[in-house]
């Protein structure tokens, strides 16, 4: 594992923690439509209410696996792959929102690329 891969791995985890723990109720320029927080964003996508909690729990668990992967490298590939899959879903949800600019999909797109980089690096 390279230093760059480790930085990417931990950055992905920190970003997920920031979004889901510290900023879930903050309005950002990247939320779809005019959503003021994560709950409103999930509603704007037309997702059921429970999906916010399931996806949040999954993302936080995966972020934790990426951190633990520093000591247990076997966790890195499955965690990076799972987070990449969730981020692909996030990108697609952003793209389905008619009238939203592509800029709103940028953070999810960058996270997807970050996760794919970590996944490729973890494969040796």
NUMI-638051 format. One record per residue: residue in one letter; z, x, y of N, C-alpha, C in turn. Coordinates in steps of 0.05 Angstrom, whole numbers, plus 32768, in hexadecimal, padded with zeros to 4 digits. Atoms other than C-alpha are relative to their C-alpha. Layout:
aZXYZXYZXY
...
//
This chain:
x800080117FE8800080008000800080128019
x80027FF17FE77FEE801A804580147FF58014
x7FEE80097FEA8019801680837FF47FE7800D
x800D80167FF47FE57FE780A080037FE67FF0
x7FFD801780127FEA7FB98064801D7FF58002
x7FE480087FFD80367FB8806A80057FF2801A
x7FFE800C7FE580317FA880B47FF47FE47FFF
x800D801A800280017F6F80A580107FEC7FF0
x7FEF80118012802D7F54806D80187FF5800F
x7FE880097FF2806B7F5280987FF97FF08019
x8009800F7FE980457F3980D57FFA7FE37FF8
x8005801B800A802D7EFD80AC801A7FF17FFC
x7FE6800D800480747EEE8098800E7FF8801A
x7FF380057FE6808F7EF480DF7FF27FEA800F
x800F80167FF280587EC780FB80087FE57FF4
x7FF9801A800D80687E9180C7801C7FF88008
x7FE480067FF880B37E9680D780007FF6801D
x800080077FE380A47E9281227FF67FE38003
x800C801B7FFC80787E54811C80127FEB7FF4
x7FF28015800E80A27E2E80EA801E7FFF8005
x7FE380007FFB80E97E4280FE80067FFF801E
x7FF97FFD7FE480E87E5581477FEF7FEF8013
x8012800E7FED80AD7E2E81647FF47FE67FF5
x800D8019800A80A17DEE813C7FFE7FEA8014
x800080157FEC80B17DC381787FF48008801B
x800C7FF67FE7808C7DEC81AC7FE37FF88001
x801C80057FFB804B7DD781CA7FF2801A8004
x800F7FE87FFC80177E0D81C57FE37FF88005
x801C80077FFB7FCE7E1081DA7FEF7FFF7FE6
x800F7FFF80197FBB7E16819080057FE77FEE
x7FFB801980107FD77DD381777FE87FED8004
x801780127FFF7FA17DA0816780057FE98013
x7FFF80187FEE7F917D668195801380068017
x7FEB7FFB7FEB7FCB7D5F81C6801B80017FF4
x7FE77FFF800F80017D6B819280148012800F
x7FEB7FF07FF380427D8381B1801180107FEE
x7FF17FF0801480617D9D81717FF37FFD7FE5
x800C8000801B80547DA781277FFE7FE47FF4
x8000801B800B80667D6081147FE97FEF800C
x8016800F7FF380357D4281477FE5800C7FF7
x80197FF4800980007D7481307FF97FF67FE4
x8006800A801B80067D5E80E77FF87FE38001
x8007801D7FFC80037D1580FE7FE37FFF800B
x801C80007FF57FC37D2581267FEC80067FEB
x80127FFA80177FA47D4280E77FFE7FE87FED
x8000801780127FB47D0080C4800E80067FE6
x7FF17FF980187FE27D22809280197FEF7FFD
x7FE780108004801D7CFC807380188010800A
x7FE87FF47FF580617D0A8091800D80157FEE
x7FF37FED8012807C7D2D80537FF1801B7FFF
x800F7FE7800280447D618056800A80168012
x7FF47FEC7FED80647D838092801680107FF2
x7FE97FF3800D80A27D9280697FF780107FE7
x800A7FF18017807C7DA7802A7FF280198009
x800F7FE97FF7804D7DD5804F80138014800E
x7FEC7FEF7FF380867DF08079801080107FEC
x7FF07FF3801580B07DFF803B7FEF80157FF1
x80117FED800E80757E2080197FFB80188011
x80067FE97FEE80647E4B8055801880128003
x7FE87FF07FFD80AC7E61805F8007800F7FE6
x7FFB7FF2801980B47E7180157FEC80177FFC
x80147FEA800380737E998015800680178013
x7FF87FEB7FED80897EBE8054801780117FF5
x7FE97FF2800C80CA7ED080317FF680117FE9
x800B7FF0801680A37EE87FF47FF18018800B
x800E7FE97FF480797F158021801580158009
x7FEA7FED7FF880BA7F34803D800C800D7FE7
x7FF47FF5801880D87F3C7FF87FEC80127FF2
x80157FEF800B80957F5A7FE38002801D8008
x7FFC7FE47FF880AA7F998008800F800F7FE9
x7FF17FF5801580DA7FA57FCE7FF67FF87FE4
x800B800A801980B67F7C7F987FE27FFC8004
x801D80017FFA806C7F8C7FA07FF07FEB7FF0
x800E8014801080587F5B7F697FFE7FE5800F
x8001801A7FF180667F227F9B7FEA80008015
x80137FFF7FE980347F3A7FCF7FE77FF17FFB
x801B800C80057FF27F247FB080037FE17FFE
x7FFE801D800180097EDE7F9C80087FF3801A
x7FF7800B7FE6802B7ED37FDF7FE980008014
x80177FFE7FED7FF07EEC80087FEA7FEC7FF8
x8015801280097FC07EC37FDD80077FE38007
x7FF7801C7FFB7FEA7E837FE47FFF7FFB801E
x800180057FE37FF17E8C802F7FE47FFF800B
x801C80017FF87FA77E9A80367FF47FE47FFA
x800A801B80077F997E588012800A7FEB8014
x7FF580137FEC7FC87E3280417FF38004801C
x800D7FFB7FE67FA97E54807E7FE37FF78000
x801B800C80027F637E41806680027FE28005
x7FFC801C7FFB7F7C7DFA806480067FFA801D
x7FFA80037FE37F987E0280AB7FE680038011
x80197FFC7FF17F557E1D80C47FEE7FE77FFD
x8011801880057F307DE280A4800B7FE8800F
x7FF580177FF17F607DB080C37FFA8003801D
x80077FFD7FE47F547DCE81077FE37FFA8005
x801D80047FFD7F097DCD80FD7FF87FE27FFE
x8007801D80037F0A7D8380E980077FF08019
x7FF8800F7FE77F297D6F812C7FE980018014
x801680027FED7EED7D598155800C8001801C
x7FF87FFF7FE47EF47D69819E801380188006
x7FEF7FE87FFC7F237DA581937FEE80188001
x80107FE77FFF7F097DE981A6800680127FE8
x7FFC7FEE80177F007E1E8171801780148005
x7FEA7FEE7FF97F357E478196801A7FF77FF2
x7FE8800A800D7F6A7E198177800280097FE3
x80007FF7801B7F567E3281328004801F7FFE
x7FFF7FE280007F5B7E7C8147801A800B7FF2
x7FE97FF4800D7FA47E89813380007FFC7FE1
x80018004801D7F9B7E6980EE7FEA80127FF3
x80157FEF800A7F5A7E8F80E58009801D7FFE
x7FF67FE480017F7B7ED180F7801580047FEA
x7FED7FFF80167FB47EC280C77FF280017FE5
x800F7FFF80187F827EB480917FF5801C7FFB
x800B7FE580037F607EF7809D801680147FFA
x7FE97FEE80057FA47F1A809E80097FFE7FE3
x7FF88004801B7FB77EFB805C7FEC800B7FEC
x80157FF580127F747F0D803C8001801F8000
x7FFD7FE37FFF7F7D7F558054801880097FEF
x7FE97FF980107FC37F5880357FFA7FFC7FE3
x80088006801C7FA87F397FF57FEE80167FF5
x80137FEB80097F6F7F6C7FF0800F801B7FFD
x7FF17FE780017F9E7FA67FFF801480007FE8
x7FED800280167FD07F8E7FCA7FF380037FE5
x800F7FFF80197F9A7F8F7F957FFA801E7FF9
x80037FE480067F977FDB7F9A7FE6800A800A
//
